[in-house]
């Protein structure tokens, strides 16, 4: 009988303590309102931006001819991004080369500097190596975002056109 009472008390304690905590809510006894908290294991708000199926001709990063408001990366208040480039060459036989993109802030003064002097002020750039031995190419960078939007310019130093896809995971 002595052991039975201890067991009953122990089971009651376990049942009472299991309902005290919840993953979605926290109650503070010395504060008059209920506070809702975020689960520490959840993923914060993120966004995926895509620029797909872009055919890029042959030119270097300083000759980027598609650097215009044609391709824009809207960052929507996010502060970091993982940006990847994926694609394939259109021909099979060519010398090793580079394919990439330039992210130029969509700001009037920076755009004027690009138009007049080809100056890429505060730009971000990714270059990836391409060989005729592989079917695809890819590259990725992580960047800090400092502007509301960026103009995207693609470049290709290969002796063939390439098709590229750019994916931006904003966080």
C-alpha positions in Angstrom: 0.0 0.0 0.0 2.9 2.3 0.8 4.3 1.9 -2.7 0.9 2.4 -4.4 0.5 5.9 -2.9 3.9 6.9 -4.1 3.1 5.6 -7.6 -0.2 7.5 -7.7 1.5 10.8 -6.7 4.2 10.3 -9.3 1.7 9.6 -12.1 -0.4 12.7 -11.0 2.8 14.8 -11.2 3.7 13.6 -14.7 0.1 14.2 -15.9 0.1 17.7 -14.5 3.5 18.7 -15.9 2.9 17.4 -19.4 0.0 19.9 -20.0 2.0 22.9 -18.7 4.0 23.5 -21.9 2.9 24.0 -25.5 5.1 24.4 -28.6 3.0 27.3 -29.9 2.2 29.4 -26.8 4.0 30.7 -23.7 2.1 32.1 -20.7 3.9 34.7 -18.5 2.2 34.9 -15.1 3.4 38.4 -14.2 2.3 39.9 -17.5 -1.4 40.6 -18.1 -1.5 39.4 -21.7 -0.9 36.1 -23.6 2.2 36.2 -25.8 2.4 34.1 -29.0 6.0 33.0 -29.8 7.5 31.4 -32.9 8.8 27.9 -32.7 12.7 28.1 -32.7 12.8 25.2 -35.2 10.6 26.9 -37.9 12.0 28.4 -41.0 11.6 32.2 -41.2 9.9 33.8 -44.2 11.9 33.2 -47.4 11.3 33.7 -51.2 12.4 32.1 -54.4 12.9 34.2 -57.5 13.6 32.6 -60.9 14.9 33.9 -64.2 14.6 30.9 -66.5 15.5 29.8 -70.1 17.6 32.8 -71.0 19.8 32.4 -74.2 23.1 34.2 -73.7 25.3 35.0 -76.6 29.1 35.3 -76.5 30.6 38.3 -74.7 32.6 39.1 -71.5 31.4 40.5 -68.2 32.4 44.1 -69.2 30.4 43.7 -72.5 27.2 42.6 -70.8 24.6 43.7 -73.3 21.5 42.4 -71.4 22.2 44.6 -68.4 19.0 46.5 -68.3 15.7 46.5 -66.5 14.8 43.5 -68.8 15.9 41.1 -66.0 15.3 42.3 -62.5 15.8 40.7 -59.1 13.4 42.3 -56.6 14.8 41.7 -53.1 11.6 42.8 -51.3 13.3 43.7 -48.0 15.3 40.5 -47.6 18.9 40.9 -46.4 20.7 37.8 -47.7 20.4 35.6 -50.8 21.8 32.4 -52.2 22.0 32.9 -56.0 22.6 30.0 -58.3 23.3 29.8 -62.0 22.5 26.6 -64.0 22.7 26.0 -67.7 24.1 24.2 -70.7 26.1 25.1 -73.8 24.3 24.9 -77.2 27.3 23.4 -79.0 29.5 20.4 -78.2 33.0 21.4 -79.2 34.5 24.6 -77.7 37.4 25.7 -75.6 37.1 26.1 -71.8 35.3 29.4 -71.0 33.2 31.2 -68.3 29.5 31.9 -68.0 28.1 34.1 -65.2 26.0 37.0 -64.2 26.4 40.5 -62.8 23.9 42.0 -60.3 24.0 45.8 -60.5 21.9 47.8 -58.0 18.9 49.3 -59.6 19.7 52.9 -58.5 19.8 55.9 -60.9 23.4 57.0 -60.1 24.8 53.5 -60.4 22.8 52.9 -63.7 24.3 56.2 -65.1 27.8 55.2 -64.1 27.3 51.9 -66.0 25.9 53.6 -69.1 28.6 56.3 -69.3 31.8 54.6 -68.0 30.8 50.9 -67.8 31.6 51.1 -64.1 30.0 48.3 -62.0 29.7 50.1 -58.7 28.5 48.0 -55.8 27.8 45.0 -58.1 27.9 41.3 -57.3 29.2 38.8 -59.8 29.3 35.1 -60.3 31.6 33.3 -62.8 31.4 29.6 -63.4 33.8 27.5 -65.5 32.4 25.7 -68.6 34.1 22.9 -70.5 33.0 20.9 -73.5 33.6 17.7 -71.4 30.5 18.3 -69.3 26.9 18.5 -70.3 25.9 21.2 -67.8 27.5 24.0 -65.7 26.5 25.5 -62.4 27.7 27.9 -59.8 26.4 29.5 -56.6 27.2 32.5 -54.3 25.8 33.9 -51.1 25.4 37.6 -51.0 24.4 40.4 -48.6 21.6 42.4 -50.1 21.8 46.2 -49.7 19.4 47.5 -52.3 15.6 47.0 -53.1 16.3 45.5 -56.5 19.2 44.5 -58.9 19.4 44.5 -62.6 20.7 41.1 -63.8 23.2 40.9 -66.7 24.4 37.6 -68.1 27.7 37.0 -69.8 29.3 34.2 -71.7 32.9 33.9 -73.0 32.3 30.6 -74.8 32.5 30.2 -78.5 28.8 29.1 -78.4 25.5 30.3 -77.1 24.4 29.0 -73.7 21.0 28.7 -72.0 20.9 29.7 -68.4 18.6 29.6 -65.4 19.2 31.8 -62.3 17.5 31.0 -59.0 17.6 33.3 -56.0 16.7 32.1 -52.6 16.1 35.2 -50.6 16.2 35.0 -46.8 
